[in-house]
Amino acid sequence: MNLNIKKQSGIYTLTSEQILPISLETAWEFFSTPKNLDKITPAEMNFNITNDPPDKTYPGQIITYKIGILPGIKSNWVTEITQLKEKEFFVDEQRFGPYAMWHHEHHFEKISESETLMRDLLNFKMPLGAFGDLVAGKLVLNKVKFIFESRFKILEDYFSRK
């Protein structure tokens, strides 16, 4: 796993790469199914989708969640799929939720018939500007890193069993 985080102008940018031992078609099928988000989110996040999205992701799709952002504190979160190019990428953006900004790009690239490179580019900003950064920035940054590191392990286990 290759994970990198930078901060500029109050915006955190996380980049992550993972080679999955599956075809591009299988990767796309799995990741473009909204209900699979539950499978790759660490259990500690108490994540659950609160609407009933269709089986396939499409531009303009709204997905609503509840997610544990801190121990004992759950937050409502609404994202929209703003862009999608079949078997290449899709973008989800927060419409309402815990961040001042959330823009998450999911990219997929065929390496071989049985391997796919998955790349994430996430830009997010804490609420309340510098104050939010000071009070919760490190905690949130560690939580986001934890989510991506956990997801790496979850996906390794999930696809090695297939």
Number of C-alpha atoms within 10 A of each C-alpha: 11 11 14 12 14 11 12 7 6 13 18 18 17 20 17 19 17 17 19 22 20 20 18 23 15 16 21 20 16 14 20 21 15 18 19 13 15 13 13 18 18 17 13 12 16 16 19 17 18 13 11 11 15 12 12 13 21 19 14 13 16 19 22 20 16 17 20 16 18 13 9 7 9 16 15 16 18 20 21 19 19 17 16 19 11 13 18 14 19 21 20 23 20 22 18 16 18 18 16 16 17 20 18 20 19 18 19 24 18 19 15 12 11 13 17 22 19 21 19 19 17 21 19 20 21 23 16 12 13 12 11 14 18 12 12 14 18 11 14 16 17 11 15 14 17 13 17 20 16 16 17 20 13 16 17 15 11 12 12 11 7 7
